[in-house]
């Protein structure tokens, strides 16, 4: 799927999951926790495509995530793509084809999701607000780039970077570290996993069972049948799937906040009598 679809799916997944936890497990979050988790999950849903690099010196090409912070993020994408290709080459078996790029390899695996989620929580626990600022800064930028792609394209990476800085500063100043830090790691890992599921329904599939060898292949690509696969950038993705993701997000927001607002409204009415 395209970057905006991935980001929107991450947002919908986090909001729906937050509503489910509040409804069935009595696990509640503050509005700030919900907002930050949604932004981080949306940004995390773009991270696996860091393995699609562009032209660093020309500030062109690459996936949506690679263009977020201009040349800096394009350089990171170049490094990630080469590392992913190196992991593929080092671990491939006799039936795995030769590749000249690392797209849809290591960053599209479950171990990558777990590693990033754990690493995010570990960094926040060890370095506190400094890590929070850095992680929220990056993830907010990715979320802005994904969810508001047309605006971000027009505004340019400088404005996206400045906006991300403001979001990071506000979050660090107000987020409760006792529970907020682990939730950040969960949001990153969940976003990456939702991305994998999104690519799983497209034609090329993903190596979702890596590193389990199957029929002398380490990098077996899995996906739905081609006749049912979603065309990247096609009407099913852009109109239907994005419409579903938006509907799920809005319903989840209503489920999370409307009951408490109505309760507060009723209490205010009774207090005024």
C-alpha positions in Angstrom: 0.0 0.0 0.0 0.9 3.7 -0.3 2.2 5.7 2.6 -1.0 7.6 3.4 -2.9 4.3 3.5 -0.3 2.8 5.8 -0.4 5.8 8.2 -4.2 5.9 8.2 -4.4 2.1 9.0 -2.0 2.7 11.9 -4.1 5.4 13.3 -7.3 3.3 13.0 -5.6 0.3 14.6 -4.4 2.3 17.6 -7.8 4.0 18.1 -9.8 0.8 17.7 -7.4 -1.0 20.1 -7.6 1.8 22.7 -11.4 1.6 22.5 -11.4 -2.2 22.9 -9.1 -2.0 25.9 -11.3 0.7 27.6 -14.5 -1.2 26.8 -13.5 -4.8 27.7 -10.4 -4.5 29.9 -11.1 -1.2 31.7 -7.7 0.1 30.6 -8.2 3.8 30.0 -5.9 6.4 28.6 -5.8 10.2 28.9 -6.7 12.2 25.8 -3.0 13.0 25.4 -2.0 9.4 25.6 -4.5 8.5 22.9 -3.3 11.3 20.7 0.3 10.5 21.1 -0.2 6.8 20.7 -2.3 7.4 17.5 0.4 9.6 16.0 3.2 7.2 16.9 1.3 4.2 15.5 0.6 6.2 12.3 4.3 7.0 12.0 5.3 3.5 12.9 3.1 2.2 10.1 5.5 3.9 7.7 8.8 2.7 9.2 9.1 -0.6 7.3 9.3 1.3 4.0 12.6 2.8 5.0 14.0 0.0 3.0 12.9 1.9 -0.2 15.6 4.5 -0.8 15.7 7.3 -3.3 18.3 9.7 -4.6 20.0 11.3 -1.6 22.0 14.0 -3.3 19.0 15.1 -5.4 16.5 14.9 -2.6 14.2 12.8 -4.8 12.4 9.5 -4.9 12.1 6.9 -2.1 9.0 6.0 -0.2 6.8 8.5 1.7 8.8 7.9 4.9 12.1 8.5 3.2 11.0 12.0 2.1 9.8 13.2 5.5 12.9 15.1 6.7 14.5 15.8 3.3 18.1 14.6 2.6 18.5 13.4 6.2 15.7 10.8 6.0 16.7 9.8 2.5 20.2 9.0 3.8 18.7 6.9 6.6 16.5 5.1 4.0 19.6 4.4 1.9 21.4 2.9 4.9 18.4 0.8 6.0 17.9 -0.5 2.4 21.6 -1.6 2.2 21.4 -3.2 5.7 18.2 -5.0 4.7 19.8 -6.3 1.5 22.8 -7.4 3.5 20.7 -9.4 5.9 18.8 -10.9 3.0 22.0 -11.9 1.2 23.6 -13.3 4.4 20.6 -15.5 5.3 19.1 -16.5 2.0 18.9 -20.2 1.1 19.4 -22.0 -2.2 15.9 -21.3 -3.5 15.8 -17.6 -2.6 16.4 -15.5 -5.7 19.2 -13.0 -6.0 18.2 -9.4 -5.3 19.8 -6.0 -6.0 17.7 -4.1 -3.4 16.4 -4.7 0.1 12.8 -3.6 -0.2 10.2 -5.9 1.5 12.9 -7.9 3.3 14.0 -7.5 6.9 12.0 -4.4 7.7 8.8 -6.3 6.6 9.2 -9.1 9.2 7.8 -9.7 12.7 11.2 -9.7 14.4 11.7 -6.1 13.1 8.4 -5.0 14.6 9.3 -6.6 18.0 12.8 -5.1 17.9 11.6 -1.6 17.2 8.8 -1.8 19.8 11.2 -3.1 22.5 13.9 -0.7 21.5 11.5 2.3 21.8 10.4 1.3 25.3 13.9 0.6 26.4 15.2 4.0 25.2 12.4 5.8 26.9 12.9 3.9 30.2 16.7 4.6 30.2 16.9 8.1 28.9 13.5 9.5 29.9 12.4 12.8 28.4 15.3 13.1 26.0 14.4 9.9 24.4 10.7 10.8 24.4 11.5 14.1 22.6 13.6 12.3 19.9 11.1 9.5 19.3 8.0 11.7 19.3 9.8 14.1 17.0 10.5 11.5 14.4 7.2 9.7 14.7 5.2 12.9 14.6 7.0 13.9 11.4 6.2 10.5 9.8 2.6 10.8 10.9 2.3 14.3 9.4 3.9 13.1 6.2 1.6 10.1 5.9 -1.7 11.4 7.1 -1.4 14.8 5.4 0.7 13.9 2.4 -0.6 16.6 0.1 -0.1 19.3 2.7 3.4 18.0 3.6 4.4 17.9 0.0 3.4 21.6 -0.4 4.8 22.7 2.9 8.1 21.0 2.5 10.3 19.1 5.0 11.3 22.2 6.9 7.8 23.1 8.1 7.1 19.4 8.8 10.3 19.3 10.9 9.4 22.4 12.8 5.9 21.1 13.5 7.3 17.8 14.7 9.5 19.7 17.1 6.6 21.5 18.7 4.6 18.3 19.1 7.7 16.6 20.7 8.2 19.4 23.1 4.6 19.5 24.2 4.5 15.7 24.6 7.6 15.5 26.7 6.3 18.2 29.0 2.9 16.6 29.6 3.2 12.8 29.1 3.2 10.7 32.2 6.3 8.5 32.2 4.9 5.7 34.4 2.7 4.3 31.7 3.3 6.5 28.7 6.7 5.1 27.9 5.7 1.5 27.4 2.7 2.6 25.4 5.1 4.4 23.0 7.0 1.2 22.3 3.7 -0.7 21.8 2.5 1.9 19.4 5.7 1.7 17.3 5.6 -2.1 17.1 1.9 -2.2 16.4 2.3 0.4 13.6 5.0 -1.7 12.0 2.9 -4.9 12.2 -0.1 -3.1 10.7 2.1 -2.1 7.8 3.1 -5.7 7.2 -0.6 -6.7 7.1 -1.3 -3.9 4.6 1.5 -5.2 2.3 0.3 -8.8 2.8 -2.9 -8.0 0.9 -1.0 -6.7 -2.1 0.4 -8.7 -5.0 4.0 -9.1 -3.9 3.3 -10.2 -0.3 5.7 -10.1 2.6 8.2 -12.6 4.3 6.0 -12.7 7.4 7.3 -16.1 8.6 11.0 -15.1 8.4 13.4 -16.5 9.8 11.6 -19.9 9.5 13.0 -21.8 6.5 10.3 -23.2 4.1 11.2 -25.4 1.1 14.8 -24.3 1.1 13.7 -20.7 1.2 14.3 -18.3 4.1 12.5 -15.4 2.4 9.2 -17.0 1.3 6.8 -14.2 0.3 3.2 -14.7 1.6 0.1 -12.9 0.5 -3.4 -13.4 -0.6 -4.1 -14.8 -4.1 -3.3 -12.4 -7.0 -6.9 -12.4 -8.1 -7.9 -10.9 -4.8 -4.8 -8.8 -4.2 -5.2 -5.0 -3.8 -3.5 -2.9 -6.5 -1.2 -0.4 -4.9 -2.6 3.1 -5.5 -5.8 1.6 -7.1 -9.4 2.5 -6.3 -9.8 -0.3 -3.8 -6.9 1.0 -1.7 -7.5 4.8 -2.1 -11.3 4.8 -1.9 -12.5 1.7 -0.1 -9.7 0.9 2.3 -9.0 4.5 3.3 -12.7 5.0 3.7 -12.9 1.9 6.0 -9.9 3.1 8.0 -11.3 6.6 8.4 -14.7 5.2 9.5 -13.1 2.9 12.1 -11.0 5.8 13.4 -14.0 8.1 13.8 -16.2 5.5 15.4 -13.4 4.6 17.9 -12.9 8.3 18.8 -16.6 8.6 19.4 -16.5 5.4 21.6 -13.6 6.7 23.6 -14.7 10.2 24.3 -18.4 10.8 23.7 -19.6 8.8 26.8 -17.4 10.8 29.2 -18.4 14.1 27.5 -22.1 13.2 27.9 -21.6 12.2 31.5 -19.8 15.4 32.3 -22.5 17.4 30.5 -25.2 15.7 32.5 -23.3 16.3 35.8 -23.0 19.9 34.9 -26.7 20.1 34.3 -27.5 18.5 37.6 -25.1 20.7 39.4 -26.7 23.9 38.0 -30.1 22.8 39.3 
